[in-house]
Amino acid sequence: MKLTVDYDLCEANAICMKLAPEVFKVDENDDLIVLQDSPGEELREKVEAAVKRCPRQALGVST
């Protein structure tokens, strides 16, 4: 699984971080940091939920 982020769309609202804190972090400057750009299959459900719930649709995932 491979993550993509469109940083032009991302508002760093931290929904992804709440759903998959092992993968996403919003730092003190309100910047999104991807902790794992190729997370393991054990995180697929969390990552797909984060992608689906992103209000700006800035996240993507491919296999």
HELIX and SHEET records of a PDB file:
HELIX    1   1 ILE A   15  LEU A   19  1                                   5    
HELIX    2   2 GLU A   41  LEU A   43  5                                   3    
HELIX    3   3 ARG A   44  ARG A   53  1                                  10    
SHEET    1   A 2 LYS A   2  VAL A   5  0                                        
SHEET    2   A 2 LEU A  59  SER A  62 -1                                        
SHEET    1   B 2 PHE A  24  VAL A  26  0                                        
SHEET    2   B 2 LEU A  32  VAL A  34 -1                                        
END                                                                             
